[in-house]
Amino acid sequence: MRHDLPLSENSSSVRRMSNVATSPSRFAALANPTRFLQLSGAIQPWLYGLALVVLAAGLFLALTAPDDYQQGSTVRIMFIHVPFAWIAMMTWTVMSVSALGTLVWRHPLADVSVKAAAPIGAVFTFLSLVTGSIWGRPMWGTWWVWDARLTSVFILFLMYLGLIALTRALEDPGRSARAAAVLVLVGFVNIPIIKFSVDWWNTLHQPASVMRVDGPAMPAAFLVPLLVCAAGFTLLFFAMHLTAMRTEVLRRRVMALSRLAARASGA
Amino acid sequence: MQNEYFAFISAAYGVSALSLLGLALWLFLDARGRQRELKALEARGIRRRSDASARGTAA
């Protein structure tokens, strides 16, 4: 029995091994802020373009969707409210992965990602609260109730504001990075609470109707516009996040050069 | 579309559009401001050591 592989297979397995071996260096290359600026500069316009096309299609589908037999035309608010709520939670999840990058891998762009994502996440959370409230007035007869879902999302909004304050309180971003990463990871506890609040407690807010174990409980006429809108807003989030990260890298360069200039003028 | 809900629907879409446009404008102005600051510093001859060494290597 031959144990050695033919030359071609041997070389392909070596290539596979070498791919595995070189992947950390590729990861490291992406960690270089200059390389990140080059790469993101090329991707950014395409991402914005795609986001706008998908959003335009989503909004067209949303505004031409049939009325719901219970909600009437207010179902159109759901096509933006639900994606805003998803993105509010997704942004905190993205920040949590970035926070791990700060604390575990000390990735130079991880802290940049957290700081850049926070204001965008805050706006999407604010919009999920406001659009939900506007929908609630005609459907529930009230603008607001302190039920578990609404309260936990409101807490998420306050956490975003706290994080924004923390990342901007200290002039040296390196000093606030660890504290911000810890806050983000501790705050991640709130994400499953938001998701399962409608199952764990009696809430006025209805239970999940899309992300369910037995599949979406929604007809295609409503599901399609909802998912297209969600895809559009998600693309918009990532495009904006990229812009904010690029700006944060530039801000840190300006700070470093300003310090150099101050030192040079003092010498 | 039922007219009785028109105000609620337009308010929800209007607030969303204004907030997202405001966010986009803030991101754009922030990016432009930092780019201008960086250019102004570089115009004064202040460069990062890595940029200076890269230029030195290229030359």
Interface residues (C-beta under 8 A of the other chain):
Chain A: T34 D67 G72 S73 T74 R76 I77 I80 H81 F84 P119 I120 V123 F126 L127 V130 T131 I134 W135 R137 P138 L236 M240 T243 A244 R246 T247 L250 R251 R253 V254 A256 L257 S258 L260 A261 A264
Chain B: M1 Q2 E4 Y5 F6 F8 I9 A11 A12 Y13 V15 S16 S19 L20 L23 A24 W26 L27 F28 D30 A31 R34 Q35 E37 L38 L41 E42 R44 I46 R47 R48 S50
